[in-house]
Amino acid sequence: MPIEISWQLSGRTERRTLQGRGPFRIGRSRNGDVVLDHPQVSRVHLEVIVDGASVRAEDKNSQNGTRIDGRPITVATWSPGEALQVGPFSLRYAWVAEAYEPTRVEFGQEPAREAPRAAEADVAGGRNPFPGALFDRRTVPISEIKASGKLAAETEYLAIGGGIGSFCWVDHLRCYGVPGSTIRVLGIAPDKTAYAKYSRLCRASQIPLHERIRSNSISTPDNIWGFPGYASRECVREVMHGRLSGLKRILQVFGEPALTESYTPRLGDVFESMDKEAARIGWNDMFVVAQAIAIRKTDDERFVIAYRIPSEAAAGASRSERERFMVARYVQLATGYPASNFLPDLQEFKHSHPDVAAVVNCYEPHDEVYKTLEQRGGTVLIRGRGIVASRVIQRIWEARQRNKNISLIHLNRAPIKEGTKYDWAQRAVRSDVQQQPFNWPKSCWGGTLRKRLEDASPEERSQLLSIWGGTTTADRDDWNDIIAEGNRDGWLKSFYGSVQSMTYRDGQVITRLGGHEKYQEGIDLAADFVVDCTGLVSRLDEAPVLADLTRIYDLQRNKAGSGTGPEVRLAGLAVNNAFEVPGMQNGRGRVWAAGVLTANGPYAAVDSFLGLQYAALRSVDQLGALRAPGVSRFGPLRSFRQWIRWCLGRSPG
Amino acid sequence: MTPTLLGRWHTRLILFLFIGLPITFLYAWYLSAWGLSEVYTVAWPFDQVWFRLPPIELSIFQDPFKFLLALLVLGLVLDVAYIQIQRFHWEQDWPFAYQFFFSWVEFFIVFYVMDFGFLDFMFPDGRIPFSTAVCHFSWVFTFSFIGVLALLQIFLVRWRFKGGELGRFPLR
């Protein structure tokens, strides 16, 4: 797995992803893998070698030396979360998934299969692995946790994962009456923003702040009611500035999706609204910058969570001081996408050509591709259709406005003759892609299809999900125009077939096709860049906390679907209709899960804003019924009162 | 909107109870007390009429309620057809535009059924004139539409996820 190294440079966080084994050179030299331009840094200061699950740092006789967490080293194991000091810079790293995660994986410091080796490395380094033997049992006595001297806090509610799933849960808890002092959130974003990871994925997949995202007006992570939606807010703002065109937003919501193009909000507006809500509910005060390591039941009907605070967030503290426990009665797991992989043939190419940057996945940072295209022109091969492919094609169209010498090959396995059928309806097909406004049919969120899935058996569920999901894009006029223009002017060509091999020759990637009746003998497609938009294979087993939890408590998993969309292929953690993890009940203590971790379960759209709000609503409703401290039943009057407070921007109380 | 059949019925009933009935009450009162009375039409609402309640024409007072009831019954029946139409949509949804359009379709059906005399058993003292019916329905429709767009979501936080059904979710 690649690692991502980060450090501070004049107040900004710099990041560099290193893929392969290395050795990677760090130093002042411009030819290095990580360039640190400072007189106290030697030209080649040190080398980093990624060996399986461990990372080794080797000082290269530097003038000023290299230190790990303050102690000078020549050769040493460098663990995640530890600060590697080079001159004035303090570097740290995190494991990132193959391609999908351009940056840290929330839980993914080490892949689960490698965990024993990582522990050995710890022992070899002269330290005791944390949390050690205490967590060998299914139930840990609270007295032993207290005796360890590492119990940092006891809280009522704990959200694991600092992303949008936790944000929605905490937002519901606060509106239902829970004081912020009894809620904690464990997340790794140093700036504590809930959308940090989402924002990185958007940036990598070429969605700037002013672009519209594939979400609906009433999918409002900042507002549990969905009113006012983003469309009416945008309309009011525009009209206040004297732009009557803002009224178009209301007409869109009025007619969508049958009569008008569906309304979608701007990315920047969503982030801004979440910042406001975070301030209103006191999100930052609940947020603990830390990486969760493992979860166990306690003997007093609660849960204990072992976590590690990164050295940057606890200046001067030793590694052992940064390893702590937290105890909570009600826990929600929302850790987002676990590790994901490229398709096998792309993976193979990446492994045999680790230095070639010409093959990229659409979710990893690849701005260089477009910059190079704009400067020199060239041919890009896009694999796969779907929403990100549409956006990448748009980005290439934008590059073509600067350099007309860019052409595009669109490669798919087979043409699409007709859309999927379900009940009395059929999905629309246009320009060889199935179209629907969102990643699931709209009524999956709260209508007839939600009900249908909830009532279905596990076998029926995976069948229904592969019909409703799959690869689709949105029916956007600008995208349709771009495709039409590309076909007309000849800079866009479509090919079909399965890929037999990918090779690298004379600075170009040669993709050999076969397996299609038209290209029996094979056809070679040459391109300067290959952008993979086929989606990814996510594996829950590679998120260590979850893998450990599933193993220790024999938790059930959902059946993986057979469809083509990445969300369908993931076998999530089995949850009941209220998103509770059944095997985790511990007396009064309960665990819920939300987001993509629950994929292929009773709810389809788990990895969407509205889906996360739904999961939060279901679990917090259940907390209300359990008479959990501070949680009201949230009837109409309380709902109205809280809504007024939201409008006035006042704290939920 | 993405309603279920039960959700359509629940929503229709709650709108009838909390928006249709109060508005019809006010409108019927206005109609029977001032609307058709020459004496008070001119004066209202500027003089002392405000302070002493005018006599209410009971038969006129009742008419808007009967009309609203006829609309409710037709709506509950048509909801079964609407839910079938939804199945032709891939999204299985019901755009606001449809809600708008079919609300008025329902109004015209009820009005002409009454106007042709099929509802004379309900309106023995005469049918409602078109202008009065339109005026009455415009008020009811406007507030019901606002109800669907905003009010229900604000008061009933689960409504939008339950396809318009009322009440809480089951616990598991």
Boltz contact constraints between the chains, C-beta under 6 A:
constraints:
  - contact:
      token1: [A, 225]
      token2: [B, 153]
      max_distance: 6.0
  - contact:
      token1: [A, 225]
      token2: [B, 154]
      max_distance: 6.0
  - contact:
      token1: [A, 225]
      token2: [B, 157]
      max_distance: 6.0
  - contact:
      token1: [A, 226]
      token2: [B, 153]
      max_distance: 6.0
  - contact:
      token1: [A, 226]
      token2: [B, 160]
      max_distance: 6.0
  - contact:
      token1: [A, 227]
      token2: [B, 150]
      max_distance: 6.0
  - contact:
      token1: [A, 227]
      token2: [B, 153]
      max_distance: 6.0
  - contact:
      token1: [A, 227]
      token2: [B, 154]
      max_distance: 6.0
  - contact:
      token1: [A, 254]
      token2: [B, 96]
      max_distance: 6.0
  - contact:
      token1: [A, 254]
      token2: [B, 97]
      max_distance: 6.0
  - contact:
      token1: [A, 255]
      token2: [B, 95]
      max_distance: 6.0
  - contact:
      token1: [A, 255]
      token2: [B, 97]
      max_distance: 6.0
  - contact:
      token1: [A, 258]
      token2: [B, 95]
      max_distance: 6.0
  - contact:
      token1: [A, 259]
      token2: [B, 97]
      max_distance: 6.0
  - contact:
      token1: [A, 423]
      token2: [B, 87]
      max_distance: 6.0
  - contact:
      token1: [A, 424]
      token2: [B, 87]
      max_distance: 6.0
  - contact:
      token1: [A, 424]
      token2: [B, 88]
      max_distance: 6.0
  - contact:
      token1: [A, 425]
      token2: [B, 88]
      max_distance: 6.0
  - contact:
      token1: [A, 425]
      token2: [B, 89]
      max_distance: 6.0
  - contact:
      token1: [A, 425]
      token2: [B, 90]
      max_distance: 6.0
  - contact:
      token1: [A, 427]
      token2: [B, 90]
      max_distance: 6.0
  - contact:
      token1: [A, 441]
      token2: [B, 90]
      max_distance: 6.0
  - contact:
      token1: [A, 441]
      token2: [B, 91]
      max_distance: 6.0
  - contact:
      token1: [A, 442]
      token2: [B, 2]
      max_distance: 6.0
  - contact:
      token1: [A, 442]
      token2: [B, 91]
      max_distance: 6.0
  - contact:
      token1: [A, 442]
      token2: [B, 93]
      max_distance: 6.0
  - contact:
      token1: [A, 443]
      token2: [B, 2]
      max_distance: 6.0
  - contact:
      token1: [A, 443]
      token2: [B, 92]
      max_distance: 6.0
  - contact:
      token1: [A, 443]
      token2: [B, 93]
      max_distance: 6.0
  - contact:
      token1: [A, 446]
      token2: [B, 2]
      max_distance: 6.0
  - contact:
      token1: [A, 446]
      token2: [B, 160]
      max_distance: 6.0
  - contact:
      token1: [A, 446]
      token2: [B, 161]
      max_distance: 6.0
  - contact:
      token1: [A, 446]
      token2: [B, 163]
      max_distance: 6.0
  - contact:
      token1: [A, 447]
      token2: [B, 2]
      max_distance: 6.0
  - contact:
      token1: [A, 447]
      token2: [B, 92]
      max_distance: 6.0
  - contact:
      token1: [A, 447]
      token2: [B, 163]
      max_distance: 6.0
  - contact:
      token1: [A, 448]
      token2: [B, 4]
      max_distance: 6.0
  - contact:
      token1: [A, 448]
      token2: [B, 92]
      max_distance: 6.0
  - contact:
      token1: [A, 449]
      token2: [B, 92]
      max_distance: 6.0
  - contact:
      token1: [A, 451]
      token2: [B, 4]
      max_distance: 6.0
  - contact:
      token1: [A, 576]
      token2: [B, 172]
      max_distance: 6.0
  - contact:
      token1: [A, 577]
      token2: [B, 172]
      max_distance: 6.0
  - contact:
      token1: [A, 578]
      token2: [B, 172]
      max_distance: 6.0
  - contact:
      token1: [A, 614]
      token2: [B, 161]
      max_distance: 6.0
  - contact:
      token1: [A, 618]
      token2: [B, 169]
      max_distance: 6.0
  - contact:
      token1: [A, 621]
      token2: [B, 169]
      max_distance: 6.0
  - contact:
      token1: [A, 622]
      token2: [B, 171]
      max_distance: 6.0
  - contact:
      token1: [A, 625]
      token2: [B, 171]
      max_distance: 6.0
  - contact:
      token1: [A, 636]
      token2: [B, 155]
      max_distance: 6.0
  - contact:
      token1: [A, 639]
      token2: [B, 155]
      max_distance: 6.0
  - contact:
      token1: [A, 639]
      token2: [B, 157]
      max_distance: 6.0
  - contact:
      token1: [A, 640]
      token2: [B, 154]
      max_distance: 6.0
  - contact:
      token1: [A, 640]
      token2: [B, 155]
      max_distance: 6.0
  - contact:
      token1: [A, 643]
      token2: [B, 154]
      max_distance: 6.0
